[in-house]
Amino acid sequence: MAQDDVLNEDNSSLEQLRSRLYSTKAPQAFSEPTLQVHDSTRESQIPHTEPSAWAPPLPPPPKKPISWTLIFLGFAVAFFVVAGGIAAYFFWGGVRTVTNDNVIITIQGPTSISSGSSIPLVVTIQNKNPAAITNADIAIDFPDGTRSPDNVTQPLTRYTNTIGTIPAGGTITRTAQAVLFGSVNQTVNVPITFHYHTANSNAVYEKSQSFGYTITSSPITIDAQATDSVASGQPFDVVLTIRSNATTPLTNVAVNAQYPFGFAVQNISSNSTQKTGTVKKLSTIAPSTTFFALGTLAPGEERTITITGTLTGVEKDQRDFQFTAGTQNTDGTASLGLAYASQSSSILIAKPFLAVSLSLNHESTDPTVVSSGKTVSSLVSWVNTLSASISDPQITVSLTGNALDPRTVNAYSGYYDSSKNSILFSSQTANTSNVLNPGDTGSGNFTFSTKSGAALAALRNPTIQLAVSIAGLPTGGSAESITSTLVHTVKVSTDLQLASRILYSAGPFKNTGPWPPVPNTATTYTVQLAVTNTVNSVGGATATMILPPYVTFTGAASPSDGTITYDSSSRTVTWKVGDVPAGALTHPASVAFQISFTPSVSQSQSSPILVGNQTLTGTDRFTTTQVGNTAPALTTQAATDPAYKQSFGTVGN
């Protein structure tokens, strides 16, 4: 191509660029062309391309990262899809499960029964699970007092039955028969427990339900009537009425009484009322009785037991009596084998109209414990607590009991009536006023002693009762006499005695060494102990004694049963006597042990102590007090030894 043509072409291209640059219709985007760098040996040249080709290609936009929210959403969707599939598998064709909610227990039985009647409990169990339950069993726990319907003397505490397998949708029924007892209007719940397993599992499942019923009547009813409140020491009655509601005779009927603390029975009587209305007075019952064997009750028959006594306590104390009626144990013991009904009665101790107090040997505790043969100093005091005056007050002290020696009663400011064993304090017999104004007080003194010697030794659990009654007429009011009574008991403690002696030539051991003893040479002796007891049994008796440092315990004891022990650190010999029965006089408990004595020259011509004082202690089971004595120390003067001579009692030269 010619040079002019090249120039024309270049000019043409420039003109086009200029036109486009200044044109009103220029393109929106303009790319600045880039220069291409060539080797140094080559010239830079402007490419002969269209202007649009000069712009380099734009880089692709950066890719945005995937959001964590989208990732979590994806996983959640996948999880629910998989879970739904698994659930569908188990629901339509997978493993079938067993739940407690699909085990239905239904109990049928009477909701109200008569005590002593035999009732059936029908238990139905439905398995509404899609699978069978296996190794099933049922247990019914009956309340105390339930009896077997086959033999009412036999207790029935639990009914069990092995069921085995209940198929899916299956139902089983079991019937339990029992004789139920209780007091009238008592509501009782019977728990029922169902245990079972499932296939291919060792787990034990349990479902429980209870059945409730109410006792509406009883073959025997018992009613206890007493005053709502009573003054301390004032006599009152508790009247028990036992009635047979059965259509056939009831045998071995009995009543058990539980008295509160501070209640002293004075008299018990019993009457029988037949259905025809005939009343028969029965024999008087001993005051110490708390178990009343009534025998056979005919249909409709009533037995009335009247218990007369006093309550001792402080104002506002509440005391509760409990009485239970049923049938006596078949073994003949004084206990109920079957309880039909029970009744309680509460009594409040009120402020007395005429307050009276009694102290014995300067003590007012009840009971008071005294030693045998001892004189008891007594003081009776009274006060008018009413707002009105009381005229002609009379205070009487009655003394009774197998331990009283009536010849020793001495009333210093009253009159003692030996025919009645009673002391009267009044304006005629003592220096007392004929009128007790509100707040006025008075007192009287007397003494008495217990029996002693052989007369007391023949007794068991000896007691003396003192009943103090005060009576008077309120002035300006009713002519009815106001009375108040206080009962106090004296218990005589037993005489537990320890006797001891030293032997050389006699006893269960062969003693050695010189007799009389000589310095620096050992001589052995036998220590013999004996325990006697009189009127009450004693428990836990123990005798202790200490050996001097120059005496040695040889270890020989008779009997060798371990009741004699020795503590070398304290040098104490202990005899565990144990229980000592009442009346252990002619056949006392006895033991013996051996000691060795090596006298010193300084003990020559003296009678050294071989065993220190011996102390005996034990618990009197009747008085619940500690009894015993202390025997004097034993020396070398073994005067009770059959071969003893006076010269043998001192240490030689």
KOLSEDREN-398208 format. One record per residue (C-alpha): residue number from 1; residue in three letters; x, y, z. Coordinates in steps of 0.02 Angstrom, whole numbers. Layout:
N
NUM_ALA_X_Y_Z
...
***
This chain:
653
1_MET_0_0_0
2_ALA_61_174_-38
3_GLN_112_291_99
4_ASP_-27_411_59
5_ASP_-154_276_75
6_VAL_-89_234_247
7_LEU_-98_412_300
8_ASN_-271_432_233
9_GLU_-325_279_326
10_ASP_-252_342_488
11_ASN_-332_510_464
12_SER_-495_428_431
13_SER_-484_332_593
14_LEU_-443_485_693
15_GLU_-587_578_617
16_GLN_-704_442_668
17_LEU_-641_446_845
18_ARG_-660_633_852
19_SER_-835_622_787
20_ARG_-884_496_915
21_LEU_-800_593_1054
22_TYR_-892_753_1019
23_SER_-1050_677_958
24_THR_-1210_714_1055
25_LYS_-1249_531_1032
26_ALA_-1094_468_1116
27_PRO_-1107_297_1200
28_GLN_-1145_294_1387
29_ALA_-987_200_1433
30_PHE_-815_245_1372
31_SER_-665_135_1399
32_GLU_-495_210_1398
33_PRO_-384_109_1285
34_THR_-228_36_1359
35_LEU_-58_43_1283
36_GLN_29_-115_1241
37_VAL_211_-120_1289
38_HIS_325_-201_1163
39_ASP_503_-246_1168
40_SER_629_-104_1168
41_THR_672_-146_994
42_ARG_496_-123_936
43_GLU_390_31_925
44_SER_234_62_1020
45_GLN_91_61_903
46_ILE_-90_100_916
47_PRO_-197_-47_871
48_HIS_-307_-25_719
49_THR_-462_-92_799
50_GLU_-632_-25_838
51_PRO_-635_86_990
52_SER_-745_-34_1085
53_ALA_-615_-170_1070
54_TRP_-495_-67_1168
55_ALA_-588_-95_1333
56_PRO_-524_-251_1427
57_PRO_-656_-378_1482
58_LEU_-734_-341_1652
59_PRO_-690_-467_1794
60_PRO_-835_-579_1848
61_PRO_-928_-524_2007
62_PRO_-871_-614_2168
63_LYS_-977_-763_2225
64_LYS_-1075_-735_2388
65_PRO_-1041_-867_2527
66_ILE_-1185_-986_2578
67_SER_-1279_-925_2735
68_TRP_-1269_-1029_2897
69_THR_-1456_-1006_2914
70_LEU_-1482_-1097_2749
71_ILE_-1365_-1237_2806
72_PHE_-1461_-1258_2972
73_LEU_-1627_-1253_2881
74_GLY_-1568_-1389_2767
75_PHE_-1514_-1501_2908
76_ALA_-1679_-1469_3001
77_VAL_-1781_-1517_2849
78_ALA_-1676_-1675_2828
79_PHE_-1698_-1721_3013
80_PHE_-1887_-1702_3009
81_VAL_-1897_-1803_2851
82_VAL_-1797_-1945_2929
83_ALA_-1893_-1935_3096
84_GLY_-2058_-1938_3007
85_GLY_-2003_-2091_2912
86_ILE_-1951_-2181_3069
87_ALA_-2113_-2134_3157
88_ALA_-2213_-2195_3009
89_TYR_-2116_-2357_3011
90_PHE_-2152_-2388_3195
91_PHE_-2332_-2332_3179
92_TRP_-2380_-2434_3027
93_GLY_-2263_-2582_3031
94_GLY_-2130_-2562_3165
95_VAL_-2111_-2623_3349
96_ARG_-2268_-2609_3459
97_THR_-2242_-2530_3632
98_VAL_-2329_-2562_3802
99_THR_-2376_-2419_3921
100_ASN_-2456_-2410_4093
101_ASP_-2592_-2298_4026
102_ASN_-2658_-2443_3924
103_VAL_-2671_-2557_4077
104_ILE_-2842_-2528_4152
105_ILE_-2883_-2590_4329
106_THR_-3066_-2596_4382
107_ILE_-3119_-2642_4561
108_GLN_-3294_-2693_4608
109_GLY_-3353_-2713_4787
110_PRO_-3469_-2639_4918
111_THR_-3425_-2463_4972
112_SER_-3512_-2483_5141
113_ILE_-3502_-2640_5246
114_SER_-3540_-2707_5418
115_SER_-3389_-2739_5525
116_GLY_-3356_-2926_5532
117_SER_-3442_-2965_5367
118_SER_-3362_-3061_5224
119_ILE_-3352_-2962_5063
120_PRO_-3286_-3002_4888
121_LEU_-3171_-2886_4793
122_VAL_-3181_-2916_4604
123_VAL_-3027_-2851_4514
124_THR_-3031_-2838_4324
125_ILE_-2874_-2797_4223
126_GLN_-2882_-2748_4039
127_ASN_-2729_-2745_3927
128_LYS_-2766_-2616_3791
129_ASN_-2586_-2616_3731
130_PRO_-2542_-2679_3554
131_ALA_-2431_-2812_3631
132_ALA_-2450_-2945_3765
133_ILE_-2392_-2921_3946
134_THR_-2309_-3068_4033
135_ASN_-2267_-3134_4208
136_ALA_-2410_-3032_4281
137_ASP_-2467_-3045_4462
138_ILE_-2584_-2952_4578
139_ALA_-2569_-2910_4764
140_ILE_-2701_-2841_4884
141_ASP_-2645_-2775_5055
142_PHE_-2786_-2785_5182
143_PRO_-2792_-2675_5339
144_ASP_-2748_-2739_5512
145_GLY_-2882_-2849_5587
146_THR_-2937_-2927_5421
147_ARG_-2977_-3112_5439
148_SER_-2986_-3262_5325
149_PRO_-3164_-3303_5267
150_ASP_-3126_-3487_5295
151_ASN_-3072_-3462_5476
152_VAL_-3103_-3294_5560
153_THR_-2972_-3331_5692
154_GLN_-2837_-3328_5559
155_PRO_-2771_-3156_5506
156_LEU_-2769_-3111_5322
157_THR_-2648_-2971_5284
158_ARG_-2610_-2998_5099
159_TYR_-2691_-3081_4949
160_THR_-2581_-3127_4800
161_ASN_-2620_-3212_4635
162_THR_-2509_-3257_4488
163_ILE_-2591_-3212_4322
164_GLY_-2458_-3248_4193
165_THR_-2486_-3179_4017
166_ILE_-2623_-3060_3961
167_PRO_-2630_-3048_3771
168_ALA_-2651_-2884_3678
169_GLY_-2830_-2827_3705
170_GLY_-2858_-2965_3835
171_THR_-2950_-2955_4002
172_ILE_-2933_-3056_4164
173_THR_-3037_-3055_4323
174_ARG_-2989_-3110_4499
175_THR_-3097_-3115_4657
176_ALA_-3027_-3096_4833
177_GLN_-3136_-3138_4984
178_ALA_-3100_-3065_5156
179_VAL_-3183_-3031_5324
180_LEU_-3157_-2847_5363
181_PHE_-3168_-2761_5532
182_GLY_-3166_-2585_5596
183_SER_-3257_-2457_5702
184_VAL_-3420_-2378_5648
185_ASN_-3401_-2237_5520
186_GLN_-3220_-2282_5490
187_THR_-3160_-2261_5309
188_VAL_-3031_-2386_5251
189_ASN_-2928_-2393_5089
190_VAL_-2866_-2558_5019
191_PRO_-2714_-2539_4904
192_ILE_-2705_-2654_4751
193_THR_-2543_-2674_4653
194_PHE_-2520_-2753_4481
195_HIS_-2346_-2807_4421
196_TYR_-2301_-2863_4245
197_HIS_-2161_-2882_4116
198_THR_-2152_-2857_3929
199_ALA_-2080_-2968_3794
200_ASN_-1890_-2965_3775
201_SER_-1870_-2858_3933
202_ASN_-1820_-2892_4113
203_ALA_-1896_-2731_4178
204_VAL_-2039_-2745_4304
205_TYR_-2185_-2626_4279
206_GLU_-2307_-2581_4416
207_LYS_-2478_-2502_4422
208_SER_-2574_-2467_4583
209_GLN_-2750_-2425_4628
210_SER_-2849_-2423_4790
211_PHE_-3025_-2469_4842
212_GLY_-3113_-2376_4983
213_TYR_-3255_-2430_5094
214_THR_-3342_-2367_5251
215_ILE_-3390_-2467_5406
216_THR_-3574_-2434_5437
217_SER_-3608_-2557_5579
218_SER_-3523_-2683_5692
219_PRO_-3578_-2847_5773
220_ILE_-3525_-2765_5937
221_THR_-3542_-2582_5984
222_ILE_-3458_-2501_6132
223_ASP_-3502_-2334_6209
224_ALA_-3405_-2243_6345
225_GLN_-3491_-2107_6445
226_ALA_-3403_-1996_6572
227_THR_-3406_-1818_6633
228_ASP_-3322_-1687_6525
229_SER_-3220_-1616_6669
230_VAL_-3178_-1664_6846
231_ALA_-3078_-1590_6988
232_SER_-2914_-1672_7031
233_GLY_-2948_-1809_7158
234_GLN_-3137_-1801_7140
235_PRO_-3221_-1972_7112
236_PHE_-3314_-1998_6948
237_ASP_-3384_-2141_6845
238_VAL_-3343_-2203_6671
239_VAL_-3489_-2308_6608
240_LEU_-3455_-2432_6468
241_THR_-3600_-2507_6371
242_ILE_-3561_-2657_6261
243_ARG_-3703_-2718_6149
244_SER_-3720_-2866_6031
245_ASN_-3795_-2824_5861
246_ALA_-3775_-3001_5795
247_THR_-3919_-3118_5758
248_THR_-3827_-3264_5838
249_PRO_-3735_-3275_6006
250_LEU_-3560_-3202_6009
251_THR_-3433_-3302_6108
252_ASN_-3273_-3250_6197
253_VAL_-3320_-3066_6198
254_ALA_-3195_-2957_6290
255_VAL_-3153_-2774_6319
256_ASN_-2979_-2702_6339
257_ALA_-2962_-2539_6438
258_GLN_-2818_-2415_6429
259_TYR_-2819_-2289_6571
260_PRO_-2728_-2121_6568
261_PHE_-2588_-2071_6683
262_GLY_-2648_-2018_6856
263_PHE_-2808_-2122_6854
264_ALA_-2836_-2226_7011
265_VAL_-2976_-2355_7006
266_GLN_-3080_-2370_7164
267_ASN_-3218_-2488_7111
268_ILE_-3280_-2584_6956
269_SER_-3452_-2662_6939
270_SER_-3545_-2747_6795
271_ASN_-3727_-2773_6746
272_SER_-3808_-2873_6607
273_THR_-3967_-2818_6518
274_GLN_-4053_-2950_6411
275_LYS_-4151_-2913_6254
276_THR_-4311_-2939_6355
277_GLY_-4260_-2797_6473
278_THR_-4208_-2908_6619
279_VAL_-4062_-2834_6716
280_LYS_-3941_-2951_6803
281_LYS_-3808_-2885_6920
282_LEU_-3643_-2974_6898
283_SER_-3504_-2993_7025
284_THR_-3389_-2849_7070
285_ILE_-3230_-2842_6968
286_ALA_-3059_-2815_7047
287_PRO_-3000_-2632_7032
288_SER_-2837_-2687_6952
289_THR_-2928_-2763_6804
290_THR_-2899_-2685_6633
291_PHE_-2953_-2834_6526
292_PHE_-3135_-2884_6546
293_ALA_-3181_-3059_6483
294_LEU_-3370_-3049_6458
295_GLY_-3397_-3224_6388
296_THR_-3550_-3249_6276
297_LEU_-3669_-3110_6226
298_ALA_-3842_-3159_6169
299_PRO_-3921_-3065_6022
300_GLY_-3969_-2892_6083
301_GLU_-3887_-2915_6253
302_GLU_-3800_-2768_6336
303_ARG_-3661_-2771_6465
304_THR_-3630_-2618_6571
305_ILE_-3464_-2593_6659
306_THR_-3452_-2449_6782
307_ILE_-3276_-2394_6828
308_THR_-3262_-2277_6977
309_GLY_-3100_-2186_7008
310_THR_-3008_-2022_7025
311_LEU_-2891_-1922_6914
312_THR_-2739_-1832_6983
313_GLY_-2667_-1687_6888
314_VAL_-2657_-1500_6867
315_GLU_-2793_-1386_6804
316_LYS_-2828_-1396_6615
317_ASP_-2740_-1563_6594
318_GLN_-2833_-1677_6472
319_ARG_-2834_-1864_6501
320_ASP_-2893_-1992_6373
321_PHE_-2973_-2162_6403
322_GLN_-2972_-2294_6265
323_PHE_-3084_-2448_6261
324_THR_-3084_-2585_6128
325_ALA_-3212_-2726_6113
326_GLY_-3188_-2889_6019
327_THR_-3155_-3072_6049
328_GLN_-3023_-3144_6163
329_ASN_-2871_-3234_6095
330_THR_-2895_-3420_6075
331_ASP_-2739_-3454_6179
332_GLY_-2829_-3386_6333
333_THR_-2712_-3239_6361
334_ALA_-2782_-3072_6420
335_SER_-2779_-2995_6246
336_LEU_-2895_-2970_6099
337_GLY_-2877_-3086_5953
338_LEU_-3004_-2988_5851
339_ALA_-3060_-2807_5877
340_TYR_-3236_-2759_5825
341_ALA_-3255_-2582_5890
342_SER_-3165_-2451_5994
343_GLN_-3217_-2297_6090
344_SER_-3120_-2157_6174
345_SER_-3169_-2032_6307
346_SER_-3078_-1872_6356
347_ILE_-3090_-1786_6526
348_LEU_-3024_-1614_6570
349_ILE_-2956_-1584_6745
350_ALA_-3044_-1431_6814
351_LYS_-3011_-1318_6959
352_PRO_-3072_-1402_7120
353_PHE_-3208_-1328_7228
354_LEU_-3113_-1372_7384
355_ALA_-2928_-1394_7350
356_VAL_-2839_-1523_7456
357_SER_-2656_-1578_7456
358_LEU_-2556_-1711_7546
359_SER_-2370_-1724_7578
360_LEU_-2281_-1877_7646
361_ASN_-2107_-1857_7719
362_HIS_-2110_-1680_7648
363_GLU_-2143_-1743_7471
364_SER_-2305_-1726_7371
365_THR_-2258_-1841_7226
366_ASP_-2375_-1985_7191
367_PRO_-2333_-2124_7221
368_THR_-2221_-2098_7371
369_VAL_-2089_-2232_7402
370_VAL_-2043_-2276_7581
371_SER_-1932_-2405_7662
372_SER_-2005_-2547_7762
373_GLY_-2038_-2516_7946
374_LYS_-2008_-2329_7930
375_THR_-2123_-2198_8006
376_VAL_-2206_-2085_7877
377_SER_-2239_-1905_7929
378_SER_-2395_-1837_7843
379_LEU_-2473_-1666_7819
380_VAL_-2645_-1637_7742
381_SER_-2691_-1459_7688
382_TRP_-2850_-1384_7617
383_VAL_-2913_-1219_7548
384_ASN_-3083_-1150_7498
385_THR_-3070_-1098_7314
386_LEU_-3254_-1048_7301
387_SER_-3320_-871_7307
388_ALA_-3441_-924_7445
389_SER_-3408_-981_7623
390_ILE_-3420_-1165_7671
391_SER_-3489_-1217_7839
392_ASP_-3449_-1372_7940
393_PRO_-3296_-1426_7839
394_GLN_-3244_-1605_7874
395_ILE_-3081_-1680_7813
396_THR_-3065_-1869_7817
397_VAL_-2908_-1972_7780
398_SER_-2940_-2157_7748
399_LEU_-2792_-2275_7755
400_THR_-2797_-2445_7670
401_GLY_-2676_-2568_7594
402_ASN_-2587_-2730_7635
403_ALA_-2429_-2642_7697
404_LEU_-2512_-2533_7830
405_ASP_-2479_-2568_8013
406_PRO_-2638_-2492_8089
407_ARG_-2564_-2495_8264
408_THR_-2440_-2360_8214
409_VAL_-2567_-2227_8156
410_ASN_-2560_-2070_8261
411_ALA_-2668_-1916_8228
412_TYR_-2595_-1764_8316
413_SER_-2735_-1642_8276
414_GLY_-2878_-1758_8232
415_TYR_-2971_-1913_8284
416_TYR_-2914_-2086_8226
417_ASP_-3052_-2215_8210
418_SER_-2960_-2382_8216
419_SER_-3116_-2479_8166
420_LYS_-3119_-2386_7999
421_ASN_-2934_-2344_7986
422_SER_-2982_-2162_7956
423_ILE_-2934_-1993_8029
424_LEU_-3060_-1852_8047
425_PHE_-3014_-1668_8053
426_SER_-3159_-1553_8097
427_SER_-3207_-1413_8214
428_GLN_-3257_-1545_8343
429_THR_-3096_-1648_8334
430_ALA_-2965_-1517_8297
431_ASN_-2928_-1334_8316
432_THR_-3013_-1287_8153
433_SER_-3145_-1157_8111
434_ASN_-3326_-1208_8085
435_VAL_-3332_-1097_7928
436_LEU_-3212_-1088_7783
437_ASN_-3223_-917_7704
438_PRO_-3161_-893_7525
439_GLY_-2973_-918_7525
440_ASP_-2967_-992_7702
441_THR_-2846_-1135_7730
442_GLY_-2819_-1273_7858
443_SER_-2705_-1420_7893
444_GLY_-2685_-1576_7997
445_ASN_-2540_-1689_8046
446_PHE_-2529_-1876_8068
447_THR_-2402_-2018_8057
448_PHE_-2406_-2203_8013
449_SER_-2284_-2345_7979
450_THR_-2274_-2494_7864
451_LYS_-2269_-2674_7919
452_SER_-2098_-2747_7954
453_GLY_-2012_-2912_7983
454_ALA_-2103_-3073_7941
455_ALA_-2270_-2985_7916
456_LEU_-2197_-2879_7776
457_ALA_-2089_-3018_7703
458_ALA_-2245_-3119_7664
459_LEU_-2310_-2980_7549
460_ARG_-2275_-2945_7366
461_ASN_-2279_-2768_7296
462_PRO_-2342_-2694_7461
463_THR_-2440_-2531_7454
464_ILE_-2539_-2411_7562
465_GLN_-2677_-2300_7491
466_LEU_-2727_-2136_7570
467_ALA_-2893_-2060_7515
468_VAL_-2916_-1881_7575
469_SER_-3093_-1812_7559
470_ILE_-3157_-1641_7609
471_ALA_-3341_-1598_7622
472_GLY_-3444_-1449_7674
473_LEU_-3604_-1350_7646
474_PRO_-3601_-1189_7546
475_THR_-3680_-1046_7645
476_GLY_-3829_-955_7573
477_GLY_-3850_-1080_7433
478_SER_-3893_-1259_7399
479_ALA_-3901_-1383_7542
480_GLU_-3804_-1507_7436
481_SER_-3635_-1548_7509
482_ILE_-3480_-1504_7408
483_THR_-3345_-1637_7410
484_SER_-3169_-1656_7345
485_THR_-3059_-1810_7353
486_LEU_-2873_-1842_7335
487_VAL_-2799_-2017_7321
488_HIS_-2616_-2046_7359
489_THR_-2520_-2209_7350
490_VAL_-2374_-2264_7456
491_LYS_-2262_-2400_7388
492_VAL_-2146_-2496_7502
493_SER_-1975_-2527_7427
494_THR_-1890_-2694_7443
495_ASP_-1748_-2725_7564
496_LEU_-1600_-2778_7456
497_GLN_-1452_-2824_7568
498_LEU_-1273_-2879_7539
499_ALA_-1185_-2981_7673
500_SER_-999_-3027_7666
501_ARG_-868_-3121_7766
502_ILE_-686_-3180_7763
503_LEU_-646_-3366_7775
504_TYR_-485_-3465_7786
505_SER_-526_-3645_7836
506_ALA_-695_-3654_7747
507_GLY_-765_-3609_7578
508_PRO_-745_-3676_7400
509_PHE_-556_-3644_7393
510_LYS_-407_-3720_7485
511_ASN_-316_-3575_7562
512_THR_-129_-3578_7595
513_GLY_0_-3483_7697
514_PRO_18_-3451_7882
515_TRP_-136_-3414_7985
516_PRO_-120_-3297_8074
517_PRO_-25_-3209_7934
518_VAL_157_-3160_7957
519_PRO_255_-3020_7873
520_ASN_327_-3048_7700
521_THR_234_-3213_7677
522_ALA_77_-3233_7571
523_THR_-83_-3298_7648
524_THR_-238_-3331_7543
525_TYR_-416_-3298_7602
526_THR_-590_-3330_7534
527_VAL_-711_-3184_7517
528_GLN_-892_-3242_7523
529_LEU_-1038_-3130_7469
530_ALA_-1225_-3158_7485
531_VAL_-1375_-3052_7427
532_THR_-1549_-3061_7505
533_ASN_-1710_-2978_7449
534_THR_-1883_-2956_7525
535_VAL_-2045_-2897_7444
536_ASN_-2011_-2837_7266
537_SER_-1909_-2910_7125
538_VAL_-1747_-2820_7083
539_GLY_-1661_-2803_6916
540_GLY_-1482_-2763_6867
541_ALA_-1406_-2788_7039
542_THR_-1217_-2758_7049
543_ALA_-1093_-2764_7194
544_THR_-923_-2677_7187
545_MET_-774_-2671_7306
546_ILE_-593_-2611_7301
547_LEU_-441_-2711_7357
548_PRO_-297_-2625_7451
549_PRO_-128_-2618_7362
550_TYR_-56_-2756_7473
551_VAL_-196_-2878_7424
552_THR_-196_-2976_7260
553_PHE_-343_-3051_7166
554_THR_-294_-3231_7128
555_GLY_-424_-3256_6991
556_ALA_-513_-3400_7078
557_ALA_-703_-3375_7083
558_SER_-852_-3484_7123
559_PRO_-956_-3504_7022
560_SER_-836_-3477_6877
561_ASP_-971_-3409_6762
562_GLY_-896_-3237_6731
563_THR_-1007_-3144_6854
564_ILE_-851_-3102_6958
565_THR_-729_-2987_6867
566_TYR_-574_-2890_6920
567_ASP_-506_-2725_6851
568_SER_-321_-2717_6893
569_SER_-306_-2532_6849
570_SER_-436_-2479_6978
571_ARG_-412_-2635_7087
572_THR_-602_-2658_7084
573_VAL_-691_-2824_7103
574_THR_-866_-2824_7025
575_TRP_-1004_-2951_7051
576_LYS_-1142_-2941_6921
577_VAL_-1284_-3010_7026
578_GLY_-1419_-2980_6894
579_ASP_-1602_-3010_6937
580_VAL_-1648_-3050_7116
581_PRO_-1824_-3118_7144
582_ALA_-1935_-3061_7286
583_GLY_-1924_-3169_7442
584_ALA_-1742_-3218_7416
585_LEU_-1709_-3236_7601
586_THR_-1689_-3421_7638
587_HIS_-1600_-3452_7472
588_PRO_-1493_-3297_7442
589_ALA_-1384_-3272_7289
590_SER_-1202_-3302_7337
591_VAL_-1027_-3305_7262
592_ALA_-848_-3321_7324
593_PHE_-677_-3269_7263
594_GLN_-500_-3288_7327
595_ILE_-372_-3155_7374
596_SER_-189_-3161_7429
597_PHE_-122_-3052_7570
598_THR_64_-3020_7599
599_PRO_80_-2913_7756
600_SER_222_-2793_7787
601_VAL_323_-2783_7946
602_SER_238_-2617_7981
603_GLN_71_-2709_7991
604_SER_124_-2824_8133
605_GLN_3_-2837_8277
606_SER_-135_-2757_8173
607_SER_-288_-2817_8078
608_PRO_-269_-2741_7903
609_ILE_-417_-2717_7786
610_LEU_-424_-2854_7654
611_VAL_-577_-2792_7558
612_GLY_-645_-2615_7559
613_ASN_-828_-2568_7583
614_GLN_-942_-2668_7468
615_THR_-1082_-2572_7382
616_LEU_-1237_-2660_7314
617_THR_-1360_-2571_7197
618_GLY_-1511_-2628_7097
619_THR_-1677_-2567_7028
620_ASP_-1837_-2608_7122
621_ARG_-1954_-2659_6982
622_PHE_-2111_-2612_7080
623_THR_-2060_-2440_7142
624_THR_-1936_-2408_6998
625_THR_-1813_-2340_7125
626_GLN_-1633_-2387_7163
627_VAL_-1610_-2500_7312
628_GLY_-1464_-2584_7398
629_ASN_-1341_-2559_7541
630_THR_-1158_-2544_7584
631_ALA_-1073_-2681_7684
632_PRO_-924_-2634_7797
633_ALA_-745_-2672_7751
634_LEU_-674_-2845_7787
635_THR_-515_-2868_7890
636_THR_-406_-3014_7941
637_GLN_-524_-3044_8086
638_ALA_-620_-3188_8006
639_ALA_-734_-3213_8155
640_THR_-862_-3316_8055
641_ASP_-734_-3448_8007
642_PRO_-772_-3608_8105
643_ALA_-587_-3630_8150
644_TYR_-556_-3449_8193
645_LYS_-466_-3399_8353
646_GLN_-447_-3222_8413
647_SER_-259_-3227_8391
648_PHE_-283_-3272_8206
649_GLY_-353_-3100_8171
650_THR_-191_-3001_8188
651_VAL_-28_-3006_8091
652_GLY_109_-3093_8187
653_ASN_289_-3033_8211
***
